[in-house]
Amino acid sequence: MGDTGNIGGKGNTRTTGTTGTTGTTGKIDHDAVLRARVLLLGSGRLSLWQEVGAYRVLAEVSPRAYLPKLVGALVTQSYQVEDPASALALTEEAASAARRLDAGTPNGTELRRRALGAYERELFAAGRRDEGRAVCAELAAAGAFGRLATVLAEEGRHAEAADLYERHVGSTGGEVSDWTLIEWAGVLDAAGRTERALEVFGRLVEESRRRTAADRGPVASLVWELHHYAGMLLAAGRHAEAAGVRRDALGLLDRLARGGEPVSWSNIQASWVTLFTLSGREDEPAATSDAPLPDFGRYLVHGWSPDVREAWFASVHRLEQRADGLRASGDLPGLLSVHRRLTVRRALLGESRGRPAVAALLPSYDEGVALARRLPGSPSVLARALADRAMFLLAVKRYGDARRDFADAVTLLDDPVSPMSHPTSPE
C-alpha cells in the first residue's frame, strides 16, 4: 500500500497531543489524513497498531466520528502490550481522548469509564497510588464509585468508603447485588459502624433465605452467609442471636448432608472465599496509605488494586518463614494467628488460579484444627478452626464432613465447658 508515514508504526505510544496532523504551523496535514483514510478503507486486514495510528490522525479532523474509535483501540491495545510503560502510555492517551468526547457521544459514558478504569489500573500497577486515586475520584464523580471505595478501604479510610456506599447505594432504595451488600457491610464494620453493618449484612441474609426457600439460590451460599453473620453478631455482643443463626446454619448443613443441593449451581465458591477473606481482616495490621491492604469484603477479581494484589501474594513466603520460626520457638498462639493468615492467602491463591483443590488446601485447614486442639482452655479458638474447615469442606461439596465439623464448633461455642474443649489426642 506504500508508505503510511507514522500511521501504525509499532511502538508508537505517543499521546494525541504529540502525534497530530497540524504540526507546528496549525495547518492540517492533508497527506496524513488521506493516508489514514486510504488505510482504513483498504481491503487488507489491519493490525491494531495501524488502526490506532489512523484513528490518531483522523480524530483531530473528525473527532466526533473517530475519537470514540481511538479510545476503544487504545484501551484494547493496552491489554496486548507486554511492556508496562507502553501500557501506561496507551491508557493515559486513551483517558485524555475519552475526556474530549462530546456529551452526546453514543456509549460515551461507558467509553470514558473504560478508558479511565484502564488508566487507573496501570497507575496503580506502576505504584503511582496518588494519581490512581485521583482518577478513581474522577470516575466516582461520574457515578462509578466502586473503585474509589476500594482504594479508600485499601488505605484504611473505611469511614470515607462507607460514606460513598451510603451516598450511592444507601439512599437509592433500589435493588442491590449480593456482592455490593458484602462490600458495603465490610467497610461499615471496619469503620466501627457495627449496627449499620449488621443491618446491611442482615439484608443480604434475608434475601438469600427467600431465594433458597424458593430454590432460586444455593443452600451453601446461605450457610456461608449465616456463619459470617453469626460471627458479626457475636463480635457485637449479641450472643443469643448469634447462637440462633449458628443453629440455622447447622440445620441447612443437615439438609445438605442428607440430600445435597436441590438445584445444581456453578461457580459459587467465590462467595465462600470472599467471606473467608473478610473474616481474616481482624488478624491483619491496620491498613494505611503507605502500607495498603486489600478491601477484604471485595471479591479478588472485582477490583483489587494491582499493587495491593501483588504485595498480598508476595507476603506468603514471608509469613511461611515467620510460621517456621514460631513453630521452632513453641509460640503456639502466635503460630495459630500466622497460620490462619497464611490459610486465607492460600485460599485466595487457589481462587486466582481457578477453583480450590482439596489436596492443596485441606492440609492447611487440618493443621489449623490440630494446632487449635493443642491450645488448652480456648474453645473459641478450636471452634473457629473447625468452622473454617467446615466452610471449606462445604465449598468442595463434602457435606457430611462439613456438617460434622460445624456441629462440633457449635457445641464448643454453646457449651464451652464441654470435654471437646480439652481434647487430649492429636487431630
N, C-alpha and C positions, 0 to 999 in steps of 0.2 A: 504493500500500500504506500510505500515511500516513507519519507521522514515525517515523523509526527512531533518533532521538537521535544518539549518537555512533557508531553502528554503520555502518561502511563509509564514513565520511567521507573523501574522497580527501585524501591528505597526512597522515593520522593515522598517525604512525610512533612514537608514544609506547610505552614498554615496558609489559609486562604489569603491572608493579608500580604503574604510574601510570594505568592505564586499567582500573579494576576495577568490580565490581558491589557492593562492600561499602561504599564511601565511607569517611568518617572515623569512623563510628559502629560499624563492624564488622558491620553488618546487610546482608543480601543485598538488592540492588535487584531485586525480583521483576519489576518492569515491564521493566527492561532485559533480564532473562533471557527473559521472554515475547516481547519484540520480536525477540530474536535467534533464538528457536526458530521463530517465525512466518516470519521472513525466510528461514531455511534450508528450511522446509517449503513455501514458496510455489512456484507453478508457473513463475514467471518466471526467466529466466537471470540469475544474479548476477554482478557484477563481482568480480574477485579482491579488491579493496578491501573490498567488502561482506562477502565470506566472512571475510577477516581480522578485520574488526570483530566479526562474530558469534562467531567462534571465540575471540576475546579474552574476551568476556563469559562464554561457556559453559565455557571452560577453567577458570575459577575455581570453578564449582559442580560440574562433572563433568570433572575433569582426566584421568581415565583414558580417557574417550571423546574428549575434544576437544583435549587438549594435543598429541597427535600430528598432528592436522589443522592446528592452529595453526602448529606448526613447519614443516610442509610448505608451507603457504600463504605464510608469511613469507619463506622462502627463495626460493620461486618469484617472489614479488613483488619481492624484492631484485634479481633479474636484469632486471626490466622497468622499473624507475625509472631515470631519466637522471641525477638529482642524486646525486652521490657521498655527500653527508651523509645523505640519506634511505636509500640502500642500506646504509650503515654502521649506521644506527639499526635498520633492519629485521633485519639479520643479528645485531646484538647482542641484540635481543629474541628472535630465534629460538634463539640459543645459550643464553640464560637459560632459555627454556621447555624446551629439549632436556635441560638438566641436571636438570630436575624430573621427567622421565619415569620411571615405575616400571621396575624391573629387568626385569619380565616383559612389558613392552610389546611387542607384535608389531612386528618391524622396528625396534625401539627403538635398537639399536646403529647401524644404518645411518642412522637419522634423526639421531642425535647426531653422527655423523661428517659427515653432510651439512651440518648447521647450523654446527658448529664450523669445518668447512672453508670455508664461505661467509664466516663471520665473520673468520677469519684472513686470507682473501683481501682483504677490504675494509680490514682494519687495515694490511696491507702497502701497499695502493694509497694509503692516506692517509699513508704514511710513518711509521707507528707500529710499527716493527720489534720493539721490545722486547715490546710487548703481543701482537703477532702470533706471535712466537716462543714466548711463554708458552702461547698456545692450541695451537700445534703440539706443545708438550711434553705438553699435556693429551691430545691425540689420540694421541701416541706411547704414553702410559701405558695407553691403551685398545687398543693393538696396531697402530694406523695410524701407523707410524714414518716413512713416506717423506717427508712434508713437512718434518718436523723435520730429517731427514738433509740435505735440500736446503738448508734455511735455514742450517744449520751450515756446509755446504760453501760457500754463498754468502759467508759471513763469514770464510772461510779456516780454519775449525775442522774440518779434514779428518780428524784423528785421532778426534774425537768422532763424526763422521759414520760413519767406518769402524767404530767400535765398535758403533754402532747396527745396521749391516748384519750384523756378526758375531753379535750377540746375537739378532737377529730372523730372520736367514736362514742364517747360517753354522752354527748349531747344530741346525737342523731336519732336515737330511738329505733334505728333500723336493725336489720339482720347483721350479725357479726359472726365471722368464721370462728371455728374452734381454735385455730392457730392464733388468731388475734386475741381471743379471750385468755389463752395461756400466757402469751407475751405480756398482755396488759396486767394480768394478775401478778405475774412475776416481778414487773418493775414496781407495782404498788407495794408488794410485800417487801422488796428490797428498800423502798423508800420509807418503810415503817408505817405505812397506811394499812394496818393489818385488817381492820374491819371491812374496808373497801375492797381489799384483795380477796377476802373470803366471800364477799358479795359477788364479785366478778367471777371467781372460780366456781362458786356455788351455782351461778347461772349456767356455766358450762356443764356441770354435773347434772343439773335438772334437764337440760336439753338432751344430753346423752341418755338419760333414763327414759325419756319419752321415745327417742329413736330406737333404743334397744327393745323396749316393750313392744314396739311395732315391727321388730325385725328389720329396722332400717339403719342399724348401726351395730358394729361388732361388740359382743359382750366383753371381750378382752380389753378394749379401749376404755369401757366404763370401769372395769376393775382398776386399771392403772390410774384413772382419774380419781376414783374413790380413795385409793391408797394415798395418793398425794394430798387430797382434800383432808383426809384424816390427820395427816402429818401437820397440815396448816392449823387445823383446829386444836391439836394437841399443843402446838407451839404457842397458841393464843390462850392456853389455859382452859379450854372448853373440853374437858376430859370426857364427860358423859356423851357429848355429841360425837367426839372422835371415836369412842368405843362403838357407838351405833353405826357409824359409817364403816368401820372395820368389819362389823358383823354383816353388813350388806355386801361388802366385797367378798367375804368368805362364802356367803350364800351363792353368789354368782360363780365362784370357783367350784363349789359343789356341783352346780349345774353343768359347768364345762367339763368337769371330771367325769360326770355321768354320760354326757352325750356330745360334747364338743360344741362348736359354734353351730347355731341353727342355719346360718347362711354363710357361704364361703366368701371371705374377704381377702383382698390382696393389699400388700404394702401398708400394713397398719403398725409395723414395728417402729416407724418414725415417731409415733406418739409415745411409745414406751421410752425410747432413748432420749427424747426431749424432756420428758418429765423426770427421768432418772438424772439427767444432767442438771435440771433445775434444782433437784433435791441436794445437789452437791455444792451449791453456791456457799452455804454456811461453812464449808470446810476450807474455802479458799481465802486468801488475803483480800483486803479491800482493794477494789479497782481504783485507779487514778488516771489522769490524762497521760502521765509519764509511764505508767505500768498498766495498760488497759487489759481487761479480761473479757471473755465472751459475755454477750447478753444471754444469760443462761436459759431463759424461757423461750428463746427463738431457736427453731429447728436449724440444724447445721447448714443446710443448703438454702435457707431462706434469707440470707443476708449477713452472715458473719463477715466482718471486715477481713480482707486478705492478710493483713499484718497480724491481727489477733489470732486468726486460724493457724497461721504458720507458727507463731510463738507457742500456742497451746499444745500443738502436737510435738513441737520440739522439746517441750518440757518433760515428755515421757522418760527420756533417758536420764535426765537429772533426778527425777523422782525415783526411778528404779535404783539409782546409786544411793539415794538417801534411804530408801527402804532397806537396802543391804546393810547399811551402817546401823540402822535402828534394830535390825534383826540380830546383828552381831553383838550389840550392846545390851540386848534384852529389854529395850524400852517398848513394851507391848502396847500401851495406849498410843504412843507416837506412831508406831508401826501400823496400827489399825487405821489411824487417820490418813496416813500417806497411802496405805494400800487402797483405801476406798477412792481416794483422788485418782490413783492410777487406774482403778477399775472403770471409773467414769470415762477417762480418756480412751481406754481400750475399747469400750463400747462405742464411743464416737468414731474411733478409727475404723471399727468394723462397719459402721453405718456409712462412712465416707467411701468405703470400698465395695459397697453393695449391701448385703444383709449380714447380720452377725452369725458367725459359725459357732456351733455348740462346742466343738473341740477346741477352738481358740479362746473362747470366753469363759466357759464353765469353770475351768481351774481357778480363775480369779475370784469367782463367787464362792467356790468351795473353800479357798484359802481364807477368804473373809470370814466365813462361818467358823472355820477351825480356829482362827485367831480369837474371835469373839468368845468362843467356848472356854478359852484359856484365861479369860479375864474374869476374876471372881467378883461376885456381887454386883454385876452390871447387866441385869436382864434386858434393859432397854437397848444396850449395845448389841446383844445377841439377837434381839427381836429385829433390829434394823438390818443386820446381816442376813437373817433368814428371809425377811421381806424382800430385800434386794434380790436375793437368789430366786425367790418365788416369782417376782415380776419378770425376771429374765426367762425363767422356765416357761412362763406363760407366753412370752414373746416367741419362743421356739415350739410352742404347742405341746409341751409336756405337762398336760393339765393336771394329772394326778399328782405328780411330784410338786407342782406349783401349789396345789391345794394343801398338801401335807406341810410344806414349809410355812405357808402363810398361817395355817391353823396353829402351828407351834408358836409363831410370832404373836398371834392374837392371845394365846394362852399366857405367854410371858408378860404381855402388857396388861392384861386384865387381872392376872394373878401373879404379881411379881415375886411372891414367896414360894411359888411352885418349885418342886425338885428340878424342873427343867432349867431353872436359873443357875444351878450349880452342878453342871454335868462333870463327871469325872473321866469319861472316856473320850478320846480324840474323835474328831469327825471322820 
